[in-house]
Amino acid sequence: MHYLSFSQLQDKLGGRGRTTIYRDVHLGRLPKPMKIGSRLYWNEADIDATLQANAE
């Protein structure tokens, strides 16, 4: 299982802004992050599945 930091998630999503990413999480368009220590991380498999589902 691989986790993405916020900056890695931004790169994967084509440079989306912080506000846009958190709005998409709030609206359910992106999966919620998990907190490890004091930082947030996203499961890369969940992000890939969401992107694949939106592409279809």
N, CA, C and O atoms as a GROMACS GRO file, in nm:
protein
  224
    1MET      N    1   0.084  -0.116   0.000
    1MET     CA    2   0.000   0.000   0.000
    1MET      C    3   0.090   0.124   0.000
    1MET      O    4   0.182   0.136   0.081
    2HIS      N    5   0.062   0.213  -0.090
    2HIS     CA    6   0.143   0.334  -0.104
    2HIS      C    7   0.056   0.455  -0.074
    2HIS      O    8  -0.059   0.463  -0.118
    3TYR      N    9   0.111   0.549   0.001
    3TYR     CA   10   0.038   0.670   0.038
    3TYR      C   11   0.100   0.791  -0.029
    3TYR      O   12   0.222   0.799  -0.047
    4LEU      N   13   0.014   0.885  -0.066
    4LEU     CA   14   0.059   1.008  -0.130
    4LEU      C   15   0.051   1.125  -0.033
    4LEU      O   16  -0.048   1.140   0.039
    5SER      N   17   0.155   1.205  -0.031
    5SER     CA   18   0.150   1.329   0.046
    5SER      C   19   0.067   1.430  -0.034
    5SER      O   20   0.030   1.404  -0.148
    6PHE      N   21   0.039   1.544   0.025
    6PHE     CA   22  -0.042   1.643  -0.045
    6PHE      C   23   0.025   1.688  -0.175
    6PHE      O   24  -0.041   1.700  -0.278
    7SER      N   25   0.155   1.714  -0.171
    7SER     CA   26   0.224   1.762  -0.291
    7SER      C   27   0.226   1.654  -0.400
    7SER      O   28   0.216   1.685  -0.518
    8GLN      N   29   0.239   1.527  -0.360
    8GLN     CA   30   0.234   1.418  -0.458
    8GLN      C   31   0.094   1.407  -0.518
    8GLN      O   32   0.079   1.381  -0.638
    9LEU      N   33  -0.008   1.427  -0.436
    9LEU     CA   34  -0.146   1.425  -0.485
    9LEU      C   35  -0.169   1.538  -0.584
    9LEU      O   36  -0.232   1.518  -0.688
   10GLN      N   37  -0.119   1.655  -0.553
   10GLN     CA   38  -0.131   1.769  -0.645
   10GLN      C   39  -0.068   1.736  -0.779
   10GLN      O   40  -0.127   1.763  -0.884
   11ASP      N   41   0.051   1.678  -0.779
   11ASP     CA   42   0.118   1.641  -0.903
   11ASP      C   43   0.036   1.539  -0.981
   11ASP      O   44   0.023   1.549  -1.103
   12LYS      N   45  -0.020   1.442  -0.912
   12LYS     CA   46  -0.098   1.336  -0.977
   12LYS      C   47  -0.226   1.393  -1.039
   12LYS      O   48  -0.273   1.343  -1.141
   13LEU      N   49  -0.280   1.498  -0.978
   13LEU     CA   50  -0.404   1.559  -1.027
   13LEU      C   51  -0.378   1.676  -1.122
   13LEU      O   52  -0.469   1.753  -1.152
   14GLY      N   53  -0.257   1.688  -1.168
   14GLY     CA   54  -0.226   1.790  -1.268
   14GLY      C   55  -0.207   1.929  -1.213
   14GLY      O   56  -0.231   2.027  -1.284
   15GLY      N   57  -0.164   1.940  -1.089
   15GLY     CA   58  -0.135   2.072  -1.032
   15GLY      C   59  -0.256   2.144  -0.977
   15GLY      O   60  -0.256   2.266  -0.967
   16ARG      N   61  -0.360   2.071  -0.939
   16ARG     CA   62  -0.478   2.135  -0.880
   16ARG      C   63  -0.439   2.210  -0.754
   16ARG      O   64  -0.345   2.174  -0.684
   17GLY      N   65  -0.513   2.315  -0.726
   17GLY     CA   66  -0.488   2.396  -0.608
   17GLY      C   67  -0.537   2.331  -0.480
   17GLY      O   68  -0.621   2.241  -0.484
   18ARG      N   69  -0.486   2.377  -0.370
   18ARG     CA   70  -0.520   2.324  -0.238
   18ARG      C   71  -0.671   2.335  -0.212
   18ARG      O   72  -0.733   2.238  -0.168
   19THR      N   73  -0.729   2.451  -0.238
   19THR     CA   74  -0.872   2.471  -0.213
   19THR      C   75  -0.957   2.377  -0.296
   19THR      O   76  -1.054   2.321  -0.246
   20THR      N   77  -0.922   2.358  -0.421
   20THR     CA   78  -0.997   2.270  -0.510
   20THR      C   79  -0.991   2.125  -0.461
   20THR      O   80  -1.092   2.055  -0.463
   21ILE      N   81  -0.875   2.081  -0.418
   21ILE     CA   82  -0.861   1.943  -0.370
   21ILE      C   83  -0.946   1.922  -0.245
   21ILE      O   84  -1.019   1.823  -0.237
   22TYR      N   85  -0.937   2.012  -0.149
   22TYR     CA   86  -1.015   1.995  -0.027
   22TYR      C   87  -1.165   2.010  -0.052
   22TYR      O   88  -1.245   1.946   0.017
   23ARG      N   89  -1.204   2.091  -0.148
   23ARG     CA   90  -1.346   2.100  -0.185
   23ARG      C   91  -1.394   1.969  -0.244
   23ARG      O   92  -1.503   1.922  -0.213
   24ASP      N   93  -1.311   1.908  -0.331
   24ASP     CA   94  -1.346   1.779  -0.391
   24ASP      C   95  -1.356   1.669  -0.285
   24ASP      O   96  -1.442   1.581  -0.295
   25VAL      N   97  -1.270   1.673  -0.183
   25VAL     CA   98  -1.280   1.577  -0.073
   25VAL      C   99  -1.411   1.600   0.003
   25VAL      O  100  -1.481   1.504   0.035
   26HIS      N  101  -1.442   1.723   0.032
   26HIS     CA  102  -1.564   1.756   0.106
   26HIS      C  103  -1.690   1.713   0.030
   26HIS      O  104  -1.787   1.667   0.091
   27LEU      N  105  -1.688   1.728  -0.103
   27LEU     CA  106  -1.804   1.693  -0.185
   27LEU      C  107  -1.808   1.544  -0.221
   27LEU      O  108  -1.903   1.499  -0.284
   28GLY      N  109  -1.707   1.469  -0.181
   28GLY     CA  110  -1.705   1.325  -0.207
   28GLY      C  111  -1.648   1.287  -0.343
   28GLY      O  112  -1.656   1.171  -0.383
   29ARG      N  113  -1.591   1.382  -0.414
   29ARG     CA  114  -1.530   1.353  -0.544
   29ARG      C  115  -1.395   1.285  -0.532
   29ARG      O  116  -1.351   1.214  -0.622
   30LEU      N  117  -1.329   1.308  -0.419
   30LEU     CA  118  -1.201   1.244  -0.388
   30LEU      C  119  -1.214   1.176  -0.253
   30LEU      O  120  -1.289   1.223  -0.167
   31PRO      N  121  -1.142   1.065  -0.232
   31PRO     CA  122  -1.149   0.999  -0.101
   31PRO      C  123  -1.087   1.085   0.009
   31PRO      O  124  -1.001   1.169  -0.016
   32LYS      N  125  -1.134   1.062   0.131
   32LYS     CA  126  -1.081   1.136   0.245
   32LYS      C  127  -0.940   1.088   0.277
   32LYS      O  128  -0.909   0.970   0.262
   33PRO      N  129  -0.856   1.179   0.322
   33PRO     CA  130  -0.720   1.141   0.360
   33PRO      C  131  -0.718   1.074   0.497
   33PRO      O  132  -0.814   1.082   0.573
   34MET      N  133  -0.607   1.009   0.526
   34MET     CA  134  -0.587   0.955   0.660
   34MET      C  135  -0.474   1.031   0.725
   34MET      O  136  -0.380   1.074   0.658
   35LYS      N  137  -0.484   1.047   0.854
   35LYS     CA  138  -0.383   1.124   0.927
   35LYS      C  139  -0.281   1.026   0.984
   35LYS      O  140  -0.316   0.933   1.058
   36ILE      N  141  -0.156   1.048   0.950
   36ILE     CA  142  -0.045   0.971   1.005
   36ILE      C  143   0.047   1.072   1.072
   36ILE      O  144   0.110   1.155   1.006
   37GLY      N  145   0.055   1.062   1.203
   37GLY     CA  146   0.128   1.165   1.278
   37GLY      C  147   0.051   1.295   1.268
   37GLY      O  148  -0.067   1.299   1.303
   38SER      N  149   0.115   1.399   1.223
   38SER     CA  150   0.047   1.528   1.209
   38SER      C  151   0.018   1.562   1.063
   38SER      O  152  -0.024   1.674   1.033
   39ARG      N  153   0.041   1.467   0.972
   39ARG     CA  154   0.024   1.496   0.829
   39ARG      C  155  -0.088   1.412   0.770
   39ARG      O  156  -0.124   1.307   0.824
   40LEU      N  157  -0.142   1.459   0.658
   40LEU     CA  158  -0.247   1.388   0.587
   40LEU      C  159  -0.189   1.315   0.467
   40LEU      O  160  -0.102   1.368   0.397
   41TYR      N  161  -0.237   1.193   0.444
   41TYR     CA  162  -0.194   1.113   0.331
   41TYR      C  163  -0.314   1.048   0.265
   41TYR      O  164  -0.412   1.016   0.332
   42TRP      N  165  -0.306   1.030   0.134
   42TRP     CA  166  -0.412   0.964   0.058
   42TRP      C  167  -0.361   0.830   0.008
   42TRP      O  168  -0.247   0.818  -0.035
   43ASN      N  169  -0.447   0.730   0.014
   43ASN     CA  170  -0.414   0.598  -0.038
   43ASN      C  171  -0.411   0.608  -0.191
   43ASN      O  172  -0.511   0.644  -0.253
   44GLU      N  173  -0.298   0.575  -0.251
   44GLU     CA  174  -0.283   0.590  -0.395
   44GLU      C  175  -0.380   0.501  -0.472
   44GLU      O  176  -0.430   0.541  -0.577
   45ALA      N  177  -0.408   0.381  -0.422
   45ALA     CA  178  -0.501   0.290  -0.489
   45ALA      C  179  -0.642   0.351  -0.492
   45ALA      O  180  -0.712   0.338  -0.592
   46ASP      N  181  -0.683   0.416  -0.384
   46ASP     CA  182  -0.815   0.481  -0.380
   46ASP      C  183  -0.822   0.596  -0.479
   46ASP      O  184  -0.923   0.614  -0.546
   47ILE      N  185  -0.716   0.675  -0.488
   47ILE     CA  186  -0.711   0.786  -0.582
   47ILE      C  187  -0.718   0.734  -0.725
   47ILE      O  188  -0.793   0.786  -0.807
   48ASP      N  189  -0.638   0.630  -0.755
   48ASP     CA  190  -0.640   0.572  -0.890
   48ASP      C  191  -0.776   0.519  -0.925
   48ASP      O  192  -0.822   0.538  -1.038
   49ALA      N  193  -0.844   0.452  -0.831
   49ALA     CA  194  -0.978   0.398  -0.856
   49ALA      C  195  -1.078   0.510  -0.883
   49ALA      O  196  -1.163   0.498  -0.971
   50THR      N  197  -1.067   0.619  -0.807
   50THR     CA  198  -1.157   0.733  -0.826
   50THR      C  199  -1.134   0.797  -0.962
   50THR      O  200  -1.229   0.830  -1.032
   51LEU      N  201  -1.008   0.816  -1.000
   51LEU     CA  202  -0.978   0.875  -1.130
   51LEU      C  203  -1.026   0.786  -1.243
   51LEU      O  204  -1.077   0.836  -1.343
   52GLN      N  205  -1.010   0.656  -1.228
   52GLN     CA  206  -1.055   0.561  -1.330
   52GLN      C  207  -1.206   0.564  -1.344
   52GLN      O  208  -1.258   0.562  -1.456
   53ALA      N  209  -1.278   0.569  -1.233
   53ALA     CA  210  -1.423   0.572  -1.236
   53ALA      C  211  -1.475   0.703  -1.301
   53ALA      O  212  -1.575   0.702  -1.372
   54ASN      N  213  -1.406   0.813  -1.276
   54ASN     CA  214  -1.446   0.941  -1.334
   54ASN      C  215  -1.413   0.949  -1.481
   54ASN      O  216  -1.477   1.025  -1.554
   55ALA      N  217  -1.315   0.873  -1.527
   55ALA     CA  218  -1.276   0.875  -1.668
   55ALA      C  219  -1.376   0.799  -1.756
   55ALA      O  220  -1.384   0.823  -1.876
   56GLU      N  221  -1.450   0.709  -1.695
   56GLU     CA  222  -1.544   0.626  -1.773
   56GLU      C  223  -1.675   0.694  -1.796
   56GLU      O  224  -1.763   0.637  -1.860
   0.00000   0.00000   0.00000
